[in-house]
Each structure stands twice: as structure tokens, then as C-alpha cells.
Amino acid sequence: MRLVATASQTVGPFFYIGLGHLCNAQRSLETIPAAVHGKVLDALGVPVPDAVLELWQANTRGHYVAEPESNSGAASGFARIATDDQGCFSFNTCRPGAVPFDSEQMQAPHIVVLVFCRGLLRHLMTRMYFPDEPANDADPVLQSLPADRRRTLIASKASPDTLEWNIVLQGEDETVFFAW
Amino acid sequence: MPETSFVETVFVGTQPEYHYPPYVSSIARSPRKPLAMLPHTLSERTGPVFGHSLLAENDNDLTAQHEGAPIGERIIVHGRVLDEDARPVRGALVEMWQANAAGRYRHKVDQHHAPLDPNFTGCGRTITDQDGRYRFKTIKPGAYPWGNHSNAWRPAHIHFSLFGAGILSRLVTQMYFPGDPLQPFDPIFNSIADENARNRLVSRFDLDTTEPDYALAFAFDIVLRGSEEAVFEQVSR
């Protein structure tokens, strides 16, 4: 017998009460971390100060490690990041290794990103890709998108050590979001 | 080539639309461009597992987290977390949060003119057992007014957040209480078009789990999206 998955409801403005304990936690990741910062923006370009992102990524060897670390109780490939009063988020991570798409093709390094906020009745699912990454040209998910929308998933280099990537919930520069 | 999911087309109306104008803040925060189809690769079929080291004593008992007992009706909230094949989801992290009995949240943004309770924070978490069961002890939250429209009140509700097998199982939802007259007027509750799907968010009064002279009980089962080749069960804990 197939059951229907429970319906989603908005995370609401007070999520920090329940979800804050895992927000912006320190993680142990291999190699040199890359810093990523950005803003969540709404249809009017107004920053969203009450959003929370969840990240899921492979390690530098391209492996998803589900098991929690003993100190944090959470998998190192997972992070939960809340936006601040200016709608800004930032996190440190390592560039993940390539992960298979299927038995024939590989995917370019990417981070799975979930977006929750007041106003979103169901969370959004997107991906962040890395700049200066030759594998992007052969990534099946990126290449399945219209060329003008593809760039919304690729972070830009803000400085030698930092990347910038904004999440635009609605509008001309709307980030690509996925159905699952 | 990994299969794309067609669940969205099969179960119409069992999930809310993003753009739902009666819920005013959805107007500027919902995507309007077409969603892209996402093939289910390893990135989608895997997901984080959370360990028991995350949990401290009384994390699932919101009545025992402060010096005194909180004001309000003591309730047990419990249920099973299942996947779409009705199998228990073991080791699933369940996080929850809620307002106090007066309908006030312990959060700087909530300035609703109702008292805070020094003996209540409103945050709980637990991990499901071998049968996929979870259990919280708390007090029944009050309804509260919000600015969505004139004389708008949220029905009494508890926020739930779950991680099952794989990142696609991720669910954030709200549990409601039976017999609450506010539900028909609530845009968030009514954003779910399918009546059965909507009603499944309403908990069931559970007399059998009630503890005489002590606490009432409500049952709320939750179904998560499964992962076709879930790697979840292979992780040893």
C-alpha cells in the first residue's frame, strides 16, 4: 500500500527556537576551506532576514558521508545556515569531489541547497556550482537547463579566497529551483 | 539515466503550491519560473544522519527544561514516522517548536501582547526508535494573532522538522489539533488543496495514551518521501 507523503507547511518566522541549535555550527572538513557568502532576495530585491539554508555535499573525494561526527552529532557534509538581519548568509566549505550522475557520466562539483523561510509553504531545492570549473560544461543537470538560467547556479569569485552566490526567490534573475 | 520523479503529477494537491496569494508573504517569496526536473542522483538519494550525541536529557520533554513547570495543559504528542511503503523510518531526527499556552513565542520577532512563560522555551527534539516512533511531552500551544489579514489568527499548532532517508525525505510541516474552529479560516492550513491531505495534518486525540490525572495525548503519524535506493539503513549506529 502506498502512503502519501505528509504535506509541507511553512517553517515560519520563529524557526530559530527549534532549529537554531544546529545553525552556523563549526564543521571539520578536509583541506583548505573556501568561504561562500551571499544574500537571499525576494521578488522586490529585498533581503530575506528570516531564511534558513541547509547544505548537503560530498567530501573532497566525491563521497557522501551520512554518518554523524561524534562531536557534533551531525554529518560533516551537512550544514544549516540562517540569514542575518541583512538577509546575508556565509559558510565555509571545501570544494566537493565529482559525484557520479549515472553509470556513464559524472557531475561537476556542487552543493545541494535547501531554502526555508516564512512565505515558502514548501522548501525550495537548488544547487550551487563552482566557478572556474571545467567539469561544469559536461554536468548533465547544468546542461539540461536553458543557457540564460544556468548561471544562477554558479557562484562567482568575489576574491581569491571567497565566493559569492545569491539566492533570488523570484524575478528576472530568479535562481533555478528543482521539482523532486 | 536516473529516473526523474513524477510524484508531483501523481499526487496533485497533496503539497501546497508555492504561490498562494491568501498567504500574503508567499506572493513575493515564491518562484514563478518553471521548476527544473531533477534526476535522482547520489546527491539526492543520500542525506545526513544525526547521532544521539545531539540529544540531551529532557530534549523531548518541554515541561522539564526549566526550574518550574510551564503553565498550560500538559499533553503527550507521539506517533510513527513511516515512508511511502509504510515502513518505519528508524533513527530519524525530529525537531519541533511551538508557542506557549498563551500563544506567545520565545523569539525577539514575536511582540504579540501575551505573556512569556519563564518555565517554557518551546523547543524539542528526538530521534525515532526501531519502530519509527517518537514521543514528546509538552503543553498545548495557544492560538495567536498575526498580520496576514484583518483579525487573522493561527490555529494552535506545533512545528515539526524531519530528516528521513535521503535529502528528498526532508519535511517541515505543522501539526494541528482536532476540533479547532480556526482551521477553516487559516490560509497556511488551506494552502493544501486536497482535503484528505489537509486533514492528515490534524492530530488525533488519543485517549489510550492519555495519562489519568496527568496529561492528555495526541497522535500524529508522519509519512516521508522514500529513497528508491536508500543508503540510510546501511549506516551502522
Boltz contact constraints between the chains, C-beta under 6 A:
constraints:
  - contact:
      token1: [A, 1]
      token2: [B, 86]
      max_distance: 6.0
  - contact:
      token1: [A, 2]
      token2: [B, 84]
      max_distance: 6.0
  - contact:
      token1: [A, 3]
      token2: [B, 84]
      max_distance: 6.0
  - contact:
      token1: [A, 3]
      token2: [B, 86]
      max_distance: 6.0
  - contact:
      token1: [A, 3]
      token2: [B, 223]
      max_distance: 6.0
  - contact:
      token1: [A, 4]
      token2: [B, 11]
      max_distance: 6.0
  - contact:
      token1: [A, 4]
      token2: [B, 14]
      max_distance: 6.0
  - contact:
      token1: [A, 5]
      token2: [B, 223]
      max_distance: 6.0
  - contact:
      token1: [A, 5]
      token2: [B, 225]
      max_distance: 6.0
  - contact:
      token1: [A, 6]
      token2: [B, 173]
      max_distance: 6.0
  - contact:
      token1: [A, 6]
      token2: [B, 222]
      max_distance: 6.0
  - contact:
      token1: [A, 6]
      token2: [B, 223]
      max_distance: 6.0
  - contact:
      token1: [A, 7]
      token2: [B, 14]
      max_distance: 6.0
  - contact:
      token1: [A, 7]
      token2: [B, 15]
      max_distance: 6.0
  - contact:
      token1: [A, 7]
      token2: [B, 192]
      max_distance: 6.0
  - contact:
      token1: [A, 7]
      token2: [B, 197]
      max_distance: 6.0
  - contact:
      token1: [A, 8]
      token2: [B, 15]
      max_distance: 6.0
  - contact:
      token1: [A, 8]
      token2: [B, 173]
      max_distance: 6.0
  - contact:
      token1: [A, 9]
      token2: [B, 173]
      max_distance: 6.0
  - contact:
      token1: [A, 9]
      token2: [B, 174]
      max_distance: 6.0
  - contact:
      token1: [A, 9]
      token2: [B, 188]
      max_distance: 6.0
  - contact:
      token1: [A, 11]
      token2: [B, 172]
      max_distance: 6.0
  - contact:
      token1: [A, 13]
      token2: [B, 109]
      max_distance: 6.0
  - contact:
      token1: [A, 14]
      token2: [B, 105]
      max_distance: 6.0
  - contact:
      token1: [A, 14]
      token2: [B, 107]
      max_distance: 6.0
  - contact:
      token1: [A, 17]
      token2: [B, 97]
      max_distance: 6.0
  - contact:
      token1: [A, 17]
      token2: [B, 107]
      max_distance: 6.0
  - contact:
      token1: [A, 17]
      token2: [B, 122]
      max_distance: 6.0
  - contact:
      token1: [A, 17]
      token2: [B, 123]
      max_distance: 6.0
  - contact:
      token1: [A, 18]
      token2: [B, 95]
      max_distance: 6.0
  - contact:
      token1: [A, 18]
      token2: [B, 96]
      max_distance: 6.0
  - contact:
      token1: [A, 18]
      token2: [B, 97]
      max_distance: 6.0
  - contact:
      token1: [A, 18]
      token2: [B, 123]
      max_distance: 6.0
  - contact:
      token1: [A, 42]
      token2: [B, 28]
      max_distance: 6.0
  - contact:
      token1: [A, 42]
      token2: [B, 29]
      max_distance: 6.0
  - contact:
      token1: [A, 43]
      token2: [B, 28]
      max_distance: 6.0
  - contact:
      token1: [A, 56]
      token2: [B, 167]
      max_distance: 6.0
  - contact:
      token1: [A, 64]
      token2: [B, 46]
      max_distance: 6.0
  - contact:
      token1: [A, 66]
      token2: [B, 46]
      max_distance: 6.0
  - contact:
      token1: [A, 66]
      token2: [B, 49]
      max_distance: 6.0
  - contact:
      token1: [A, 66]
      token2: [B, 235]
      max_distance: 6.0
  - contact:
      token1: [A, 67]
      token2: [B, 235]
      max_distance: 6.0
  - contact:
      token1: [A, 68]
      token2: [B, 49]
      max_distance: 6.0
  - contact:
      token1: [A, 68]
      token2: [B, 50]
      max_distance: 6.0
  - contact:
      token1: [A, 68]
      token2: [B, 51]
      max_distance: 6.0
  - contact:
      token1: [A, 73]
      token2: [B, 50]
      max_distance: 6.0
  - contact:
      token1: [A, 73]
      token2: [B, 51]
      max_distance: 6.0
  - contact:
      token1: [A, 73]
      token2: [B, 53]
      max_distance: 6.0
  - contact:
      token1: [A, 73]
      token2: [B, 54]
      max_distance: 6.0
  - contact:
      token1: [A, 74]
      token2: [B, 50]
      max_distance: 6.0
  - contact:
      token1: [A, 75]
      token2: [B, 48]
      max_distance: 6.0
  - contact:
      token1: [A, 78]
      token2: [B, 48]
      max_distance: 6.0
  - contact:
      token1: [A, 99]
      token2: [B, 42]
      max_distance: 6.0
  - contact:
      token1: [A, 99]
      token2: [B, 43]
      max_distance: 6.0
  - contact:
      token1: [A, 101]
      token2: [B, 41]
      max_distance: 6.0
  - contact:
      token1: [A, 102]
      token2: [B, 1]
      max_distance: 6.0
  - contact:
      token1: [A, 102]
      token2: [B, 2]
      max_distance: 6.0
  - contact:
      token1: [A, 112]
      token2: [B, 43]
      max_distance: 6.0
  - contact:
      token1: [A, 112]
      token2: [B, 167]
      max_distance: 6.0
  - contact:
      token1: [A, 118]
      token2: [B, 25]
      max_distance: 6.0
  - contact:
      token1: [A, 119]
      token2: [B, 25]
      max_distance: 6.0
  - contact:
      token1: [A, 119]
      token2: [B, 26]
      max_distance: 6.0
  - contact:
      token1: [A, 119]
      token2: [B, 29]
      max_distance: 6.0
  - contact:
      token1: [A, 120]
      token2: [B, 29]
      max_distance: 6.0
  - contact:
      token1: [A, 121]
      token2: [B, 16]
      max_distance: 6.0
  - contact:
      token1: [A, 121]
      token2: [B, 191]
      max_distance: 6.0
  - contact:
      token1: [A, 122]
      token2: [B, 15]
      max_distance: 6.0
  - contact:
      token1: [A, 122]
      token2: [B, 16]
      max_distance: 6.0
  - contact:
      token1: [A, 145]
      token2: [B, 36]
      max_distance: 6.0
  - contact:
      token1: [A, 169]
      token2: [B, 29]
      max_distance: 6.0
  - contact:
      token1: [A, 170]
      token2: [B, 31]
      max_distance: 6.0
  - contact:
      token1: [A, 170]
      token2: [B, 32]
      max_distance: 6.0
  - contact:
      token1: [A, 174]
      token2: [B, 31]
      max_distance: 6.0
  - contact:
      token1: [A, 174]
      token2: [B, 33]
      max_distance: 6.0
  - contact:
      token1: [A, 176]
      token2: [B, 36]
      max_distance: 6.0
  - contact:
      token1: [A, 177]
      token2: [B, 31]
      max_distance: 6.0
  - contact:
      token1: [A, 177]
      token2: [B, 35]
      max_distance: 6.0
  - contact:
      token1: [A, 178]
      token2: [B, 36]
      max_distance: 6.0
  - contact:
      token1: [A, 178]
      token2: [B, 38]
      max_distance: 6.0
  - contact:
      token1: [A, 179]
      token2: [B, 8]
      max_distance: 6.0
  - contact:
      token1: [A, 179]
      token2: [B, 35]
      max_distance: 6.0
  - contact:
      token1: [A, 179]
      token2: [B, 37]
      max_distance: 6.0
  - contact:
      token1: [A, 180]
      token2: [B, 5]
      max_distance: 6.0
  - contact:
      token1: [A, 180]
      token2: [B, 38]
      max_distance: 6.0
  - contact:
      token1: [A, 180]
      token2: [B, 168]
      max_distance: 6.0
